[in-house]
Structures are given as structure tokens and as C-alpha cells.
Amino acid sequence: MPPTGIPKFQRLFRAAASLDVDKDDLKRYDDFVDGKIYDLLLIGQAHAKADARDIIQPHDLPVTKGLQESIHEFRKLDEEIELESLLERLAKHPPFELMVADETEAGLPEIAGGLTVALARAFKLIDPKLKNPHTEQWERGARVFDLLL
């Protein structure tokens, strides 16, 4: 994330869950988003293959009801923060066996935003008094998402 994006990143976590994050959290955040986008696309690829298609469509991604609600919450927050353009960089992924449809690709920044909102809120569920997540909280949060996505 470019240095100019750090304040927007910080505002998103504050708005989503009253958390203070700093530039040192960016690496953990990048790793989290990269990993979850990869996981969603990997399952999407399996769905497309099972349907004998050679392209991953948006409906192939396993977007749960909770993640969909977090995406809607991100959209509301993004109107104030204007973070989606920064998330486009985070939503990049390695090549897959199958092609990723343009529509699927275009939706990845919002999915990254929804994952961000969900992660921030998960931090608060794990520890309601948390103000500034540290390595241990980031690891716990990532493990929760590994169980669910």
C-alpha cells in the first residue's frame, strides 16, 4: 500500500471496529487479504471445473452470507473513506489454471474490503477491549478465517 493509503487503511479499521492499526500492521494485513483472496479463487476454480467451465465466474466464489454482509458494510464505509482503489492492488492474485472472468476480477476489491471489515470485527469479538491488534491477535484472526473460508 502506498504511504498515502496508510491513513485510509487506519480510518477503515477505526470505522469498522474502533481499532487503531499502524503501518507495521500493513504486512500482516496484506498477507491476510492475499491469502483469503487466493483461497476464495482456489475454491472458485474447483467449482468452475466441476461445472466443466474454463473460467471462474463470480458465482463460483464461496462468498458466505456473513462475508456478503461485510461487503455491504464496506461499501457504506468506502463512500466516506474511498479505499477501494487501494484495495485493487491487494486483490491481485497469482495465475490459476483457469481464467478469472473480468467481472470476477472487478469484484475482488470489494471482497477484500468485506474481508477487512469482517477481520476488524472479529478482532473485537475475540477481545472486546482490544484497541490495537498485535501479532497474536492477527494470528488468531487469521486462524478463525482459515476455519471458515
N, C-alpha and C positions, 0 to 999 in steps of 0.2 A: 504494500500500500504506500503510495507516495506520502511524503511528510504532510502535505496539505490535507490528506484524508484522515489523519490521526484524530483531529478534533471531531469530525463527523462520526468516526468509529466510537469515540468516547461518548458522544451525545446519544448514540443509538443504545448503548448499554445502560446509560443513565435513564433514558426514556423507557426502555423495555422493562428494567428491573431495579432501578435506583442503585446501580453498581458503578464503581469507579474502576476503570481499566486504564492502563498506560501503554506507552509504546513497547514496553517489554512484553506485554501480553499479545502483541501482534503475531509473533511467530507461532505461539500456541493456537491462536485463533485461525491463522492461515492453515496450519496443519489440520485442525478440526474440520474446517469447511472443505478443504481439498479432499480429505478422507471421506467425508459424508457424501459429497457430490460424486466421487468415484464409486462409492458403494451403491448409490441410487442408480447410476448409469450401468453398473455391472448387473444389477438385478433387471433393469430395463432391457439390457441386451439379452438376458436369458428369456424374458417374456417375448421379445420380438422373435427370437429364434424358435421358441415354442409355437409361435403363430406362423412360422415359415416366412418371416419377413426379413429383409436385409437392411432395415433402417429402424432406429429407435425413435418411436413416436412419444409425445408427452404422456399419453395414457399408459405407456409401458413402465413409467417410473412409479415405484411404490410410495406414492405420497399419501400418507395416512390422514385421517380426519384432523388429528391434532396438529400435524405439520401444515395442513391446508389452512387451519385457523390461524396459525402463527404467520403464514404468508400474508393473510388478510391484515393481521395486525401490523406486519412490516410495511405493507402498502400505506396504511394510515400514517405510520411514523415517518416513512420515506418522503411523504409530501412535505413534511417540515424539515427533514434533515438532508434530503437529496443525496442519498448514499448509493442508489442503485448503480450509477455509473462506475463507482469504485468497486462494487461487488462484481461487475462484469469481469474484472481481472481475476478475482478469486474463483470465479465459476469456470475457469479454464480446466481442461482435463486432458489426460493422455489419450492417445488414439485407442480406439476399440476395434474389435474385429468388424463390427457393423458400423455403418454410418449413423451419425446423430442428426436427426431432422433439424432443419433450421428453426422450426417452431419450438422444438425441444431445447435447442441451444439458447434461444432467446428467453426461455423461461427460467434458465438456471440462475441468473442473478436474483430473481425473486425467491427462488428456493433457498439460495444462500442467505438471503435476508430472513426468511422464515426460520431457517436453522439457527440463525443468530438470535432471534427473539426467543425461540424455544430454549436455546442453551442458557441465555441470560436468566430466564425464568426458572430453569432447572437449578441453576446455582442457588437461587433464593429458596427453592423448595428443599434442597439438600441442607441449606443452612440459612434460615430466615434472617439471622443477624449479620450475614456476610455483607461487607461493604466493598472489599477489594479482593477479587479471587487471586489466589496464588497457585503455584504448581499443583499442589494436592487437589484443590478444587477443580482445576482444569482437567486433571486426570480422571477424577470421579465423574465429572460431567460427561467427558468423552466416553467413559465406560458405560454410562447409562444409555447413551445414544447407540453404542455398539450393541447393546442388548436389544434395542428396539428397531434399529434401521439396518 
